[in-house]
Amino acid sequence: MDSFAFIIHPLDPKRDVSRKYPLLGRVLPESAIHFLSQFWPPVELSRITGARSIATGKEIEGWLIAVPYTARRMLELPPAEVYRKIIAAGHLAERLGAKMLGLGAYTSVVGDGGLTIARELDIGVTSGDSYTVAVSVEATIEAVLRMGLDLGSAQVAVVGASGAIGRAVSQLLAPRSGNMLLVGRDLARLQVTAAAVTAAGNANISLTTDVDEIQTADVVVTVTSSGGALVTPDILKRGAIVCDVSRPRDVSWQTSRQRQDVLVIDGGLVRVPGAVDFGFDYGLPAGMTYGCMAETMALTFEGLFEDYSLGKDIPLTNIRRIEAIATRHGFSLAALRSYEQKLDDIVIQKVRAQAYAGGMG
Ligand SMILES: NC(=O)c1ccc[n+]([C@@H]2O[C@H](COP(=O)([O-])OP(=O)(O)OC[C@H]3O[C@@H](n4cnc5c(N)ncnc54)[C@H](OP(=O)(O)O)[C@@H]3O)[C@@H](O)[C@H]2O)c1
Protein backbone atom coordinates (compact mmCIF):
# COMPACT_ATOMS: atom_id res chain seq x y z
CA MET A 1 0.00 0.00 0.00
CA ASP A 2 1.36 3.46 -0.88
CA SER A 3 2.03 5.57 2.16
CA PHE A 4 2.93 9.05 3.30
CA ALA A 5 4.07 10.81 6.45
CA PHE A 6 3.18 14.24 7.71
CA ILE A 7 5.18 16.28 10.19
CA ILE A 8 3.40 18.35 12.81
CA HIS A 9 4.65 20.32 15.82
CA PRO A 10 3.10 21.99 18.87
CA LEU A 11 1.23 25.21 18.02
CA ASP A 12 -0.30 25.83 21.41
CA PRO A 13 2.49 24.42 23.62
CA LYS A 14 0.53 23.37 26.73
CA ARG A 15 -2.55 22.09 24.91
CA ASP A 16 -0.64 20.19 22.22
CA VAL A 17 1.95 18.62 24.52
CA SER A 18 -0.95 17.45 26.75
CA ARG A 19 -2.45 15.59 23.79
CA LYS A 20 0.56 13.27 23.68
CA TYR A 21 1.93 13.55 27.25
CA PRO A 22 -0.98 14.55 29.58
CA LEU A 23 1.18 14.70 32.72
CA LEU A 24 3.99 16.79 31.18
CA GLY A 25 1.46 19.12 29.58
CA ARG A 26 -0.13 19.68 32.98
CA VAL A 27 2.96 20.22 35.10
CA LEU A 28 5.38 22.04 32.77
CA PRO A 29 5.03 25.81 32.40
CA GLU A 30 4.90 27.12 28.83
CA SER A 31 8.42 28.62 29.03
CA ALA A 32 9.83 25.21 30.02
CA ILE A 33 8.06 23.56 27.07
CA HIS A 34 9.59 26.11 24.68
CA PHE A 35 13.05 25.49 26.11
CA LEU A 36 12.86 21.70 26.51
CA SER A 37 11.31 21.14 23.09
CA GLN A 38 14.69 21.47 21.42
CA PHE A 39 16.12 18.42 23.24
CA TRP A 40 13.31 16.03 22.31
CA PRO A 41 13.85 13.79 19.25
CA PRO A 42 11.17 13.44 16.53
CA VAL A 43 8.49 10.92 17.52
CA GLU A 44 5.98 8.79 15.61
CA LEU A 45 2.61 9.99 16.90
CA SER A 46 0.14 7.76 15.11
CA ARG A 47 -0.71 5.63 12.08
CA ILE A 48 -3.27 7.05 9.63
CA THR A 49 -5.65 4.58 8.02
CA GLY A 50 -8.84 4.45 5.97
CA ALA A 51 -8.35 7.22 3.37
CA ARG A 52 -9.71 5.95 0.03
CA SER A 53 -9.80 7.59 -3.39
CA ILE A 54 -13.24 7.92 -4.97
CA ALA A 55 -11.59 7.85 -8.41
CA THR A 56 -9.55 4.66 -8.13
CA GLY A 57 -10.74 2.99 -4.91
CA LYS A 58 -7.10 2.95 -3.82
CA GLU A 59 -6.47 3.10 -0.09
CA ILE A 60 -3.38 4.74 1.38
CA GLU A 61 -1.86 4.78 4.84
CA GLY A 62 0.33 7.24 6.65
CA TRP A 63 2.02 8.38 9.83
CA LEU A 64 1.91 11.55 11.85
CA ILE A 65 5.39 12.46 13.04
CA ALA A 66 5.97 15.16 15.63
CA VAL A 67 8.94 17.50 15.55
CA PRO A 68 8.93 18.76 19.13
CA TYR A 69 9.69 22.41 18.43
CA THR A 70 7.18 25.14 19.18
CA ALA A 71 6.62 27.75 16.45
CA ARG A 72 8.43 30.40 18.50
CA ARG A 73 11.44 28.11 19.08
CA MET A 74 11.71 27.35 15.37
CA LEU A 75 11.99 31.04 14.52
CA GLU A 76 14.49 31.73 17.34
CA LEU A 77 16.95 28.91 16.59
CA PRO A 78 19.42 28.95 13.68
CA PRO A 79 17.69 27.34 10.64
CA ALA A 80 20.46 24.70 10.33
CA GLU A 81 19.60 23.38 13.81
CA VAL A 82 15.88 23.24 13.01
CA TYR A 83 16.56 21.58 9.64
CA ARG A 84 18.56 18.85 11.41
CA LYS A 85 15.57 17.75 13.46
CA ILE A 86 13.12 17.98 10.54
CA ILE A 87 15.52 15.93 8.38
CA ALA A 88 15.74 13.36 11.21
CA ALA A 89 11.93 13.21 11.13
CA GLY A 90 12.16 12.70 7.35
CA HIS A 91 14.54 9.77 7.84
CA LEU A 92 12.08 8.30 10.36
CA ALA A 93 9.37 8.61 7.67
CA GLU A 94 11.64 6.79 5.19
CA ARG A 95 12.25 3.96 7.67
CA LEU A 96 8.49 3.63 8.22
CA GLY A 97 8.12 3.16 4.44
CA ALA A 98 6.57 6.50 3.47
CA LYS A 99 7.03 7.57 -0.15
CA MET A 100 5.84 11.13 0.34
CA LEU A 101 6.50 13.58 3.18
CA GLY A 102 4.44 16.66 4.06
CA LEU A 103 5.92 19.53 6.09
CA GLY A 104 3.20 20.89 8.41
CA ALA A 105 2.91 24.43 9.79
CA TYR A 106 6.29 26.05 10.60
CA THR A 107 8.39 23.10 9.38
CA SER A 108 8.02 24.64 5.90
CA VAL A 109 7.98 28.27 7.04
CA VAL A 110 11.48 28.11 8.49
CA GLY A 111 14.37 28.93 6.14
CA ASP A 112 13.96 28.20 2.44
CA GLY A 113 10.51 26.57 2.42
CA GLY A 114 11.62 22.91 2.47
CA LEU A 115 14.27 23.03 -0.30
CA THR A 116 17.23 22.15 1.96
CA ILE A 117 15.21 19.47 3.74
CA ALA A 118 14.12 17.84 0.47
CA ARG A 119 17.73 17.68 -0.79
CA GLU A 120 18.65 15.48 2.19
CA LEU A 121 15.82 12.97 1.70
CA ASP A 122 15.17 10.23 -0.88
CA ILE A 123 11.37 10.54 -0.79
CA GLY A 124 9.12 13.23 -2.28
CA VAL A 125 8.64 16.30 -0.08
CA THR A 126 5.96 19.00 -0.13
CA SER A 127 5.00 21.94 2.05
CA GLY A 128 1.39 21.40 0.97
CA ASP A 129 1.13 25.13 0.29
CA SER A 130 -0.42 24.81 -3.19
CA TYR A 131 -3.59 23.08 -2.03
CA THR A 132 -3.69 25.29 1.08
CA VAL A 133 -3.85 28.31 -1.23
CA ALA A 134 -6.59 26.73 -3.36
CA VAL A 135 -8.88 25.84 -0.46
CA SER A 136 -8.27 29.08 1.44
CA VAL A 137 -9.31 31.12 -1.59
CA GLU A 138 -12.34 28.85 -2.08
CA ALA A 139 -13.36 29.22 1.58
CA THR A 140 -12.95 33.01 1.42
CA ILE A 141 -15.17 33.22 -1.66
CA GLU A 142 -17.81 31.01 -0.02
CA ALA A 143 -17.79 33.20 3.12
CA VAL A 144 -18.14 36.34 0.98
CA LEU A 145 -21.13 34.85 -0.85
CA ARG A 146 -22.81 33.72 2.37
CA MET A 147 -22.35 37.18 3.89
CA GLY A 148 -23.98 38.66 0.79
CA LEU A 149 -20.97 40.81 -0.13
CA ASP A 150 -19.90 41.69 -3.69
CA LEU A 151 -16.24 40.72 -4.00
CA GLY A 152 -15.91 42.69 -7.23
CA SER A 153 -16.38 45.98 -5.40
CA ALA A 154 -14.71 44.97 -2.14
CA GLN A 155 -11.30 45.91 -0.80
CA VAL A 156 -9.38 42.71 -0.13
CA ALA A 157 -6.38 42.81 2.22
CA VAL A 158 -3.83 40.01 2.31
CA VAL A 159 -1.69 40.10 5.46
CA GLY A 160 1.60 38.27 4.89
CA ALA A 161 1.32 39.02 1.17
CA SER A 162 5.05 38.58 0.56
CA GLY A 163 5.06 35.01 1.93
CA ALA A 164 4.68 31.81 -0.07
CA ILE A 165 0.95 31.33 0.56
CA GLY A 166 0.15 35.06 0.80
CA ARG A 167 1.60 35.89 -2.62
CA ALA A 168 -0.31 33.11 -4.39
CA VAL A 169 -3.56 33.96 -2.54
CA SER A 170 -3.11 37.60 -3.65
CA GLN A 171 -2.66 36.52 -7.26
CA LEU A 172 -5.76 34.33 -7.24
CA LEU A 173 -8.01 36.89 -5.53
CA ALA A 174 -6.75 39.85 -7.60
CA PRO A 175 -8.84 39.34 -10.75
CA ARG A 176 -12.05 38.96 -8.69
CA SER A 177 -11.55 41.87 -6.26
CA GLY A 178 -12.28 45.57 -6.38
CA ASN A 179 -8.93 46.62 -5.00
CA MET A 180 -6.12 44.94 -3.10
CA LEU A 181 -4.25 45.98 0.03
CA LEU A 182 -1.02 44.02 0.42
CA VAL A 183 0.36 43.94 3.97
CA GLY A 184 3.81 42.72 5.00
CA ARG A 185 6.94 43.69 6.87
CA ASP A 186 9.12 44.72 3.96
CA LEU A 187 8.10 47.05 1.12
CA ALA A 188 10.63 45.66 -1.35
CA ARG A 189 9.25 42.12 -0.92
CA LEU A 190 5.69 43.46 -1.19
CA GLN A 191 6.63 45.08 -4.53
CA VAL A 192 7.37 41.60 -5.90
CA THR A 193 3.85 40.48 -4.94
CA ALA A 194 2.41 43.71 -6.34
CA ALA A 195 3.99 42.97 -9.74
CA ALA A 196 2.49 39.46 -9.68
CA VAL A 197 -0.93 40.85 -8.70
CA THR A 198 -0.81 43.38 -11.54
CA ALA A 199 0.10 40.59 -13.96
CA ALA A 200 -2.86 38.60 -12.61
CA GLY A 201 -5.20 41.40 -13.69
CA ASN A 202 -5.65 43.98 -10.95
CA ALA A 203 -3.66 47.19 -10.96
CA ASN A 204 -5.65 48.75 -8.14
CA ILE A 205 -3.15 47.95 -5.36
CA SER A 206 -1.90 49.60 -2.18
CA LEU A 207 1.03 48.37 -0.10
CA THR A 208 1.63 48.84 3.59
CA THR A 209 3.80 47.61 6.44
CA ASP A 210 1.23 48.81 8.96
CA VAL A 211 -1.28 46.07 9.76
CA ASP A 212 -3.65 48.65 11.30
CA GLU A 213 -4.47 49.79 7.76
CA ILE A 214 -6.65 46.72 7.25
CA GLN A 215 -9.42 48.68 8.97
CA THR A 216 -10.56 49.78 5.50
CA ALA A 217 -10.76 46.21 4.15
CA ASP A 218 -14.05 44.37 3.58
CA VAL A 219 -12.25 41.03 3.23
CA VAL A 220 -8.99 40.00 4.92
CA VAL A 221 -6.94 36.88 4.31
CA THR A 222 -4.23 36.62 6.93
CA VAL A 223 -1.38 34.18 6.45
CA THR A 224 1.76 35.22 8.31
CA SER A 225 4.45 33.65 10.44
CA SER A 226 3.90 36.25 13.18
CA GLY A 227 3.28 33.57 15.79
CA GLY A 228 -0.11 34.85 16.87
CA ALA A 229 -2.58 37.66 17.70
CA LEU A 230 -1.52 40.05 14.95
CA VAL A 231 -5.10 40.89 13.99
CA THR A 232 -6.97 42.36 16.94
CA PRO A 233 -10.65 43.40 17.36
CA ASP A 234 -9.88 47.13 17.14
CA ILE A 235 -8.43 47.06 13.62
CA LEU A 236 -11.28 45.40 11.71
CA LYS A 237 -13.95 47.17 9.65
CA ARG A 238 -17.61 46.66 10.57
CA GLY A 239 -18.88 43.55 8.75
CA ALA A 240 -15.39 42.41 7.72
CA ILE A 241 -14.84 38.80 6.61
CA VAL A 242 -11.51 37.39 7.78
CA CYS A 243 -9.99 34.11 6.62
CA ASP A 244 -7.25 33.08 9.06
CA VAL A 245 -4.93 30.58 7.37
CA SER A 246 -2.04 30.99 9.81
CA ARG A 247 -1.14 28.37 12.40
CA PRO A 248 -0.68 29.53 15.12
CA ARG A 249 -3.66 31.70 14.17
CA ASP A 250 -3.15 35.42 13.43
CA VAL A 251 -6.57 36.58 14.61
CA SER A 252 -6.77 36.99 18.36
CA TRP A 253 -9.34 34.94 20.32
CA GLN A 254 -10.74 38.21 21.73
CA THR A 255 -11.97 39.10 18.24
CA SER A 256 -14.61 36.37 18.39
CA ARG A 257 -15.89 37.70 21.72
CA GLN A 258 -15.66 41.44 21.06
CA ARG A 259 -16.67 41.68 17.38
CA GLN A 260 -20.04 39.99 16.80
CA ASP A 261 -20.29 41.88 13.49
CA VAL A 262 -17.15 40.27 12.02
CA LEU A 263 -16.99 36.82 10.43
CA VAL A 264 -13.71 34.99 11.10
CA ILE A 265 -13.23 31.66 9.33
CA ASP A 266 -10.52 29.05 9.79
CA GLY A 267 -8.75 28.80 6.43
CA GLY A 268 -7.37 25.76 4.66
CA LEU A 269 -9.65 22.98 5.95
CA VAL A 270 -10.44 19.97 3.81
CA ARG A 271 -12.68 16.89 3.91
CA VAL A 272 -10.78 13.65 3.21
CA PRO A 273 -12.32 10.84 1.09
CA GLY A 274 -12.97 7.48 2.80
CA ALA A 275 -13.23 6.66 6.47
CA VAL A 276 -9.95 8.24 7.50
CA ASP A 277 -8.68 7.75 11.03
CA PHE A 278 -5.71 9.97 11.97
CA GLY A 279 -5.09 8.04 15.19
CA PHE A 280 -4.39 11.29 17.03
CA ASP A 281 -6.50 14.26 18.02
CA TYR A 282 -4.91 17.36 16.55
CA GLY A 283 -8.01 19.46 17.06
CA LEU A 284 -10.18 18.85 14.00
CA PRO A 285 -13.38 16.81 13.72
CA ALA A 286 -13.35 13.32 12.18
CA GLY A 287 -12.63 13.19 8.46
CA MET A 288 -11.19 16.68 8.27
CA THR A 289 -7.62 17.88 7.81
CA TYR A 290 -5.52 20.87 6.78
CA GLY A 291 -4.89 21.68 3.12
CA CYS A 292 -1.19 20.92 3.49
CA MET A 293 -1.80 17.35 4.71
CA ALA A 294 -4.51 16.87 2.09
CA GLU A 295 -1.96 17.82 -0.61
CA THR A 296 0.46 15.18 0.71
CA MET A 297 -2.32 12.57 0.66
CA ALA A 298 -3.56 13.58 -2.81
CA LEU A 299 -0.04 13.23 -4.25
CA THR A 300 0.16 9.77 -2.64
CA PHE A 301 -3.18 8.72 -4.20
CA GLU A 302 -1.88 9.96 -7.53
CA GLY A 303 1.42 8.06 -7.14
CA LEU A 304 3.27 11.33 -7.74
CA PHE A 305 6.16 10.73 -5.35
CA GLU A 306 8.18 13.81 -6.22
CA ASP A 307 8.95 17.15 -4.61
CA TYR A 308 5.98 19.46 -5.07
CA SER A 309 5.34 22.81 -3.32
CA LEU A 310 8.82 23.81 -2.23
CA GLY A 311 10.49 27.22 -1.90
CA LYS A 312 8.78 30.56 -1.41
CA ASP A 313 7.44 31.07 -4.93
CA ILE A 314 4.49 28.80 -5.70
CA PRO A 315 3.59 28.64 -9.40
CA LEU A 316 -0.13 29.03 -10.10
CA THR A 317 0.14 25.99 -12.43
CA ASN A 318 1.05 23.84 -9.38
CA ILE A 319 -2.04 25.12 -7.57
CA ARG A 320 -4.37 24.33 -10.45
CA ARG A 321 -2.79 20.91 -10.92
CA ILE A 322 -3.08 19.81 -7.27
CA GLU A 323 -6.62 21.18 -7.10
CA ALA A 324 -7.58 18.96 -10.05
CA ILE A 325 -5.79 15.92 -8.57
CA ALA A 326 -7.35 16.39 -5.12
CA THR A 327 -10.86 16.94 -6.50
CA ARG A 328 -10.57 13.82 -8.68
CA HIS A 329 -9.66 11.69 -5.64
CA GLY A 330 -12.55 13.11 -3.60
CA PHE A 331 -11.05 15.85 -1.41
CA SER A 332 -13.31 18.86 -0.97
CA LEU A 333 -13.54 22.10 0.95
CA ALA A 334 -14.77 21.33 4.47
CA ALA A 335 -17.83 23.06 5.90
CA LEU A 336 -16.78 26.51 7.09
CA ARG A 337 -15.50 26.74 10.66
CA SER A 338 -14.74 29.60 13.00
CA TYR A 339 -12.39 29.21 15.97
CA GLU A 340 -12.71 25.41 15.72
CA GLN A 341 -16.54 25.50 15.71
CA LYS A 342 -18.80 24.70 12.76
CA LEU A 343 -20.29 27.82 11.20
CA ASP A 344 -23.90 27.22 10.31
CA ASP A 345 -26.29 29.60 8.57
CA ILE A 346 -27.84 30.81 11.84
CA VAL A 347 -24.46 32.08 13.06
CA ILE A 348 -23.75 33.77 9.72
CA GLN A 349 -27.18 35.43 9.77
CA LYS A 350 -26.46 36.77 13.27
CA VAL A 351 -23.13 38.22 12.13
CA ARG A 352 -24.82 39.79 9.09
CA ALA A 353 -27.53 41.29 11.28
CA GLN A 354 -24.90 42.82 13.60
CA ALA A 355 -22.90 44.10 10.63
CA TYR A 356 -25.89 45.73 8.94
CA ALA A 357 -27.29 47.04 12.23
CA GLY A 358 -24.22 49.25 12.42
CA GLY A 359 -24.66 50.57 8.90
CA MET A 360 -22.48 48.28 6.80
CA GLY A 361 -22.79 48.29 2.99
N1 LIG B 1 -4.05 26.12 7.29
C1 LIG B 1 -3.18 25.36 6.61
O1 LIG B 1 -3.49 24.32 6.05
C2 LIG B 1 -1.74 25.84 6.50
C3 LIG B 1 -0.85 25.15 5.66
C4 LIG B 1 0.46 25.60 5.53
C5 LIG B 1 0.86 26.72 6.26
N2 LIG B 1 -0.01 27.34 7.08
C6 LIG B 1 0.37 28.54 7.84
O2 LIG B 1 0.44 29.64 6.95
C7 LIG B 1 1.34 30.63 7.47
C8 LIG B 1 2.26 31.15 6.39
O3 LIG B 1 2.96 30.09 5.77
P1 LIG B 1 3.95 30.39 4.52
O4 LIG B 1 4.46 29.07 4.09
O5 LIG B 1 3.30 31.28 3.53
O6 LIG B 1 5.11 31.18 5.28
P2 LIG B 1 6.15 32.26 4.71
O7 LIG B 1 6.44 32.00 3.28
O8 LIG B 1 7.30 32.29 5.65
O9 LIG B 1 5.35 33.63 4.80
C9 LIG B 1 5.00 34.23 6.00
C10 LIG B 1 4.89 35.73 5.76
O10 LIG B 1 4.42 36.33 6.96
C11 LIG B 1 5.05 37.58 7.06
N3 LIG B 1 5.01 38.09 8.42
C12 LIG B 1 5.56 37.54 9.53
N4 LIG B 1 5.28 38.30 10.60
C13 LIG B 1 4.54 39.35 10.16
C14 LIG B 1 3.96 40.49 10.78
N5 LIG B 1 4.10 40.69 12.08
N6 LIG B 1 3.24 41.33 10.00
C15 LIG B 1 3.10 41.15 8.68
N7 LIG B 1 3.64 40.08 8.01
C16 LIG B 1 4.35 39.21 8.75
C17 LIG B 1 6.48 37.31 6.60
O11 LIG B 1 7.08 38.53 6.24
P3 LIG B 1 8.58 38.65 5.74
O12 LIG B 1 8.47 38.50 4.25
O13 LIG B 1 8.98 40.00 6.16
O14 LIG B 1 9.35 37.56 6.40
C18 LIG B 1 6.23 36.37 5.42
O15 LIG B 1 6.10 37.09 4.21
C19 LIG B 1 2.02 29.98 8.67
O16 LIG B 1 1.36 30.41 9.84
C20 LIG B 1 1.75 28.50 8.46
O17 LIG B 1 1.76 27.77 9.66
C21 LIG B 1 -1.31 26.93 7.20
Ligand as a Chemical Component Dictionary entry (heavy atoms), coordinates in Angstrom:
data_LIG
# 
_chem_comp.id                   LIG 
_chem_comp.type                 NON-POLYMER 
_chem_comp.pdbx_formal_charge   0 
_chem_comp.three_letter_code    LIG 
# 
loop_
_chem_comp_atom.comp_id 
_chem_comp_atom.atom_id 
_chem_comp_atom.alt_atom_id 
_chem_comp_atom.type_symbol 
_chem_comp_atom.charge 
_chem_comp_atom.model_Cartn_x 
_chem_comp_atom.model_Cartn_y 
_chem_comp_atom.model_Cartn_z 
_chem_comp_atom.pdbx_ordinal 
LIG N1  N1  N 0  -4.047 26.119 7.289  1  
LIG C1  C1  C 0  -3.176 25.358 6.608  2  
LIG O1  O1  O 0  -3.490 24.318 6.053  3  
LIG C2  C2  C 0  -1.744 25.836 6.497  4  
LIG C3  C3  C 0  -0.854 25.148 5.659  5  
LIG C4  C4  C 0  0.459  25.599 5.532  6  
LIG C5  C5  C 0  0.859  26.719 6.265  7  
LIG N2  N2  N 1  -0.013 27.339 7.083  8  
LIG C6  C6  C 0  0.370  28.543 7.843  9  
LIG O2  O2  O 0  0.440  29.641 6.948  10 
LIG C7  C7  C 0  1.337  30.634 7.469  11 
LIG C8  C8  C 0  2.260  31.151 6.388  12 
LIG O3  O3  O 0  2.958  30.093 5.771  13 
LIG P1  P1  P 0  3.948  30.392 4.519  14 
LIG O4  O4  O 0  4.456  29.071 4.086  15 
LIG O5  O5  O -1 3.298  31.276 3.526  16 
LIG O6  O6  O 0  5.112  31.181 5.278  17 
LIG P2  P2  P 0  6.153  32.259 4.712  18 
LIG O7  O7  O 0  6.439  31.999 3.276  19 
LIG O8  O8  O 0  7.302  32.287 5.653  20 
LIG O9  O9  O 0  5.351  33.633 4.799  21 
LIG C9  C9  C 0  5.003  34.233 6.000  22 
LIG C10 C10 C 0  4.894  35.726 5.758  23 
LIG O10 O10 O 0  4.423  36.333 6.955  24 
LIG C11 C11 C 0  5.052  37.585 7.056  25 
LIG N3  N3  N 0  5.015  38.088 8.416  26 
LIG C12 C12 C 0  5.557  37.545 9.527  27 
LIG N4  N4  N 0  5.279  38.303 10.597 28 
LIG C13 C13 C 0  4.541  39.353 10.161 29 
LIG C14 C14 C 0  3.960  40.487 10.775 30 
LIG N5  N5  N 0  4.095  40.688 12.085 31 
LIG N6  N6  N 0  3.245  41.332 10.003 32 
LIG C15 C15 C 0  3.095  41.145 8.683  33 
LIG N7  N7  N 0  3.637  40.079 8.011  34 
LIG C16 C16 C 0  4.347  39.206 8.754  35 
LIG C17 C17 C 0  6.480  37.311 6.596  36 
LIG O11 O11 O 0  7.075  38.533 6.237  37 
LIG P3  P3  P 0  8.579  38.651 5.739  38 
LIG O12 O12 O 0  8.466  38.502 4.251  39 
LIG O13 O13 O 0  8.977  39.996 6.164  40 
LIG O14 O14 O 0  9.349  37.556 6.398  41 
LIG C18 C18 C 0  6.231  36.373 5.422  42 
LIG O15 O15 O 0  6.099  37.086 4.214  43 
LIG C19 C19 C 0  2.016  29.977 8.667  44 
LIG O16 O16 O 0  1.363  30.412 9.843  45 
LIG C20 C20 C 0  1.753  28.500 8.458  46 
LIG O17 O17 O 0  1.761  27.768 9.661  47 
LIG C21 C21 C 0  -1.312 26.926 7.204  48 
# 
loop_
_chem_comp_bond.comp_id 
_chem_comp_bond.atom_id_1 
_chem_comp_bond.atom_id_2 
_chem_comp_bond.value_order 
_chem_comp_bond.pdbx_ordinal 
LIG N1  C1  SING 1  
LIG C1  O1  DOUB 2  
LIG C1  C2  SING 3  
LIG C2  C3  SING 4  
LIG C2  C21 DOUB 5  
LIG C3  C4  DOUB 6  
LIG C4  C5  SING 7  
LIG C5  N2  DOUB 8  
LIG N2  C6  SING 9  
LIG N2  C21 SING 10 
LIG C6  O2  SING 11 
LIG C6  C20 SING 12 
LIG O2  C7  SING 13 
LIG C7  C8  SING 14 
LIG C7  C19 SING 15 
LIG C8  O3  SING 16 
LIG O3  P1  SING 17 
LIG P1  O4  DOUB 18 
LIG P1  O5  SING 19 
LIG P1  O6  SING 20 
LIG O6  P2  SING 21 
LIG P2  O7  DOUB 22 
LIG P2  O8  SING 23 
LIG P2  O9  SING 24 
LIG O9  C9  SING 25 
LIG C9  C10 SING 26 
LIG C10 O10 SING 27 
LIG C10 C18 SING 28 
LIG O10 C11 SING 29 
LIG C11 N3  SING 30 
LIG C11 C17 SING 31 
LIG N3  C12 SING 32 
LIG N3  C16 SING 33 
LIG C12 N4  DOUB 34 
LIG N4  C13 SING 35 
LIG C13 C14 SING 36 
LIG C13 C16 DOUB 37 
LIG C14 N5  SING 38 
LIG C14 N6  DOUB 39 
LIG N6  C15 SING 40 
LIG C15 N7  DOUB 41 
LIG N7  C16 SING 42 
LIG C17 O11 SING 43 
LIG C17 C18 SING 44 
LIG O11 P3  SING 45 
LIG P3  O12 DOUB 46 
LIG P3  O13 SING 47 
LIG P3  O14 SING 48 
LIG C18 O15 SING 49 
LIG C19 O16 SING 50 
LIG C19 C20 SING 51 
LIG C20 O17 SING 52 
# 
